[in-house]
Amino acid sequence: MNELSARRATTADLPGIQQLMVDAYTKYIARIGRPPAPMTADYATVPDSSRIWVLRRRGAIIGALVTEHRGDHLLLETVAVAPSSQGHGYGRLLLDRAERDAAELGLTEVRLYTNEAMTENLTFYPRHGYRETGRAVQDGFRRVYFSKTVRNDDVGDLLDGHRGDHLKGGGLPTSR
C-alpha cells in the first residue's frame, strides 16, 4: 500500500486527523505563543457545509484539508501535511483539491488565512496564485488573509495530469 490516495474523511479518520494537526502545527507554538487554531479544533463537530479530505500513503494519513462553503466563496479552513511528508508537493495537491471543491460548489473564489508567524506560508500561498488581501488580529491570532479566483475550466481533473495532480486510482469522490 505504497500508493498515494485521497478521499473524504470518515469518522474513523478523526483521531488520525487530530494527530496530524498536532504533528504539523506543534513547531509554531513557540512562534505564536500558544497552539495554533488547527491544533485545538474539534474536527468531529465541523458543520455540514464543510468537507474534510485526507491524503494517505502507506496506510497513514499524511495530509488533511478542511474547506467550508461560505455562500459567496469557499474558505480553506485548514491544510496540513505531516512533517515527514513536507516538501513533496502534497500541500499543492491539497490546494488543488480546495480549488476543485470551490468549482464543484459553483464558487469562483477560495479564501484562506494563516498566522503571521507562519512565515513559510506567506511565500507558499502567493507561489500558488493566492494574493494577500489584508491583515488583522482575530481570536487573538495575527492573521494574514489570502484569496484566489478560480474558474471551473481552470481546475484540472486528477487523471489528466493537469495542475500537478498524479494521484492513482481515479478522481476523488464528491460525496461526504
N, C-alpha and C positions, 0 to 999 in steps of 0.2 A: 504494500500500500504506500508506495513512494510517490504516487500521483497527487498532483495538486487539485483540490476540488473546492468549490464554493457553493453554498446553499443557504437558504433561510434557516435561521436558528430555531431550535426546538427547546422545550423546557429542559430536556436532558443536557443541553449545551450551557445552561446558565452558570453552573459552577466553573466551567472552563473559561467562559467569557469573563467572569469576575476575576479569576486568577490572571488572565491575560492583561486585564486593566491594571492590576497591581504590578505585574512584571513590567509592563510597558511604561507606566507613569511614575513609578517609585523614584526614578532618577530626578524628577522635577520637584520633589518635596522640598529639598534644600533651597532650590532657587525661588520657589513661590512662598515658602514658609508654612505650608500646610498641604495636605493631599489635594491634588487636582480633582476637579469635579468628576471626571470619569471613574476615579477610584472609589468614590462614595455613592455613585448612582445605584439604584436598585433596578436592575435590568428586567426583573420579573414583573415590574409594575409599569413598564412603558405603555403609553396609550396605544389604542388600536390603530391610530394614524401613523405609528412608527413601524419601520422594518428593521429587523436585526439580521445581519448576514454574518456567516462565519467562513473563514478561509482555513482549510485544513490541509496538512501534509503529514504523511506517515501516521495518520490517525489522530494527530494532535491539532488543536486549534492554534494557528499561528497568526491569525488576523481576525478582526471584527470591525463591523461598520454598523452604525445606528443612524438611520435617516428618519425624518419626520415631515409629513405633509403639513404645510403651514398655510394652505389656501392659495396664495399667490406665488409661493416659492417652496423649494424643498430645503429644509435645514439639515445639513450634515452635522448631526449632534456629536458623534464620536467616531473616530477612526483610530485603530491601534494595531500595531504589528509587534509580535514578540521580539525582544531584543536580539535573540539569536538568529532571527529571520530578517532583520532590517538590512537595507542596502541591496535587496534583490528584486526590487520593483513591485513588491506586494502592496505597498502603500498606493502606488499608482493604480494597480488593479482595483483596489477598494474605492479610490476616487472615481474611476471609470464606472464602477457599479453604482455609485451615488448618482452619477450623471444619467445612467440608464433608468434608475428609479424615477428621476425627475421626468424624463421623456415618457416613460410608461404612464405616469400620472398626468401627462399633458402640461407639465410645467416647463418654463423656459429659463428658470434661474435656480442655481444652487447657492445657498449662503452657508457660511460657517464662521466659527470664531475659534481663536486659540488664545493661550495666555501669552502675554508679552514676554515672559521669562522663558518660553519655549522657543528660543531664538532659531532653532533649526527649522521650525515651521514657517517662520517669517520669510524664508527663502524658498522652502519647499512648495508652498501653495502658489506663489507667483510663477514658478517654473512650470506649473501645470495649468496656467491660464487664469488663475484667480487674481483678482485685483483687490487691494486694500480699500475698504470703504469707510473706516473710522476706528476710533479707539475710545474706550470708556471703562470705568470701573463698574462692574456688575456683580452682585452677590459677594463682594469683597475681592474679586479677581480682576486684575488688569487685563482686559480683553482687547484683542485686535480682531476686527471683523473683515471678512473677505466675501466676495461674490464672483460668480461666473455665469455668464449667459450661455445656455446650451440650446441647441436646436435638435429636434428629433433625428434629422438626417445626418447630424454630426456624430451621433452616438453609435459606435460600432457594435457589431454582433460578436459574441465570444468565438464563433467559429471562423470568422472571416479574416482574422489576423489584424484587423483594423484597431488602431489605438493601443497596440502593445499587449492585447489580451491573447493568451495562449493556453487557457485552461482546457484540459481534456475532458471529454465526456459531454460536450454539448453546452447549450445555453443554460443560464441559471433560471430556476423556476421563479414565477412571479406571485404565486400564491403564498399565503402566510403559513 
